[in-house]
Amino acid sequence: MDFSSLEAWGYLAVAFFSFGGSLFIVAAAGVFSFMGHMDLTTALIVAMVANFMGDNFLFYLGKYHKKDIKPYFAKHKRKIALATLIMRKYGVAAIFIQKFLYGVKTLVPISMALSKFDFKKFIFFNIFASIIFILTIGLSAYFASESIIAFFSIIQERPWIAPVAMFTVLGSIWYVMTRMTRKR
């Protein structure tokens, strides 16, 4: 593999950011695959493996290194409580749901580990959750690539749209997350 090419660095970026659960990199891989800069199958497999490993790593930290990670989550008690509620309400389905929820996707595997959820059971369901998550995001982006590329060409012509769209999306996520974690 030639490490001076965009494709090689693209696959490394997909692996790195998918480990952290990023859906944006998976969507980008779908668009780049549509444009011919990446192989769709390879990009999705790399993303699946990295995403699967990332959530297993978080579960492992919550299960066996509770004391080490506790200080990092002191400010996120409400989010941890929300993740625990999601896990209790939906059970195994929470493994699938959390993949699509920004803000709590890191906390659900940790909450499951803290609640003494079985590690082998988590790994088993996480395989399928990773596959569904990556295929949903990657293939959606791949098949919507013409629209996505057209949107970015509009942004190139009118650069003021990018910050407005970004603040709208981030503001919406912030608003929903604060409403979900607020005391009732």
LINSUL-V231765 format. One record per pair of residues at least 12 apart in sequence whose C-alpha atoms are under 7 Angstrom apart, sorted by the first residue. I is the first residue (numbers start at 1). J is the second residue. If there is no record, write none. Layout:
BEGIN
i=I j=J
i=I j=J
END
This chain:
BEGIN
i=7 j=37
i=7 j=38
i=11 j=43
i=14 j=26
i=14 j=46
i=14 j=47
i=15 j=46
i=15 j=47
i=15 j=50
i=18 j=47
i=18 j=50
i=18 j=51
i=19 j=50
i=19 j=51
i=19 j=53
i=19 j=54
i=20 j=51
i=20 j=54
i=21 j=51
i=23 j=137
i=26 j=47
i=26 j=134
i=26 j=137
i=26 j=138
i=27 j=137
i=27 j=138
i=27 j=141
i=29 j=43
i=29 j=138
i=30 j=138
i=30 j=139
i=30 j=141
i=30 j=142
i=31 j=141
i=31 j=142
i=31 j=145
i=34 j=142
i=34 j=145
i=44 j=134
i=44 j=138
i=47 j=134
i=48 j=130
i=48 j=131
i=48 j=134
i=51 j=130
i=52 j=126
i=52 j=127
i=52 j=130
i=55 j=109
i=56 j=123
i=58 j=109
i=58 j=110
i=59 j=109
i=59 j=110
i=59 j=113
i=62 j=110
i=62 j=113
i=62 j=114
i=63 j=113
i=63 j=114
i=78 j=181
i=79 j=104
i=79 j=181
i=80 j=107
i=80 j=111
i=82 j=181
i=83 j=104
i=83 j=107
i=83 j=108
i=83 j=111
i=84 j=108
i=84 j=111
i=87 j=108
i=87 j=112
i=95 j=126
i=95 j=129
i=96 j=129
i=99 j=133
END
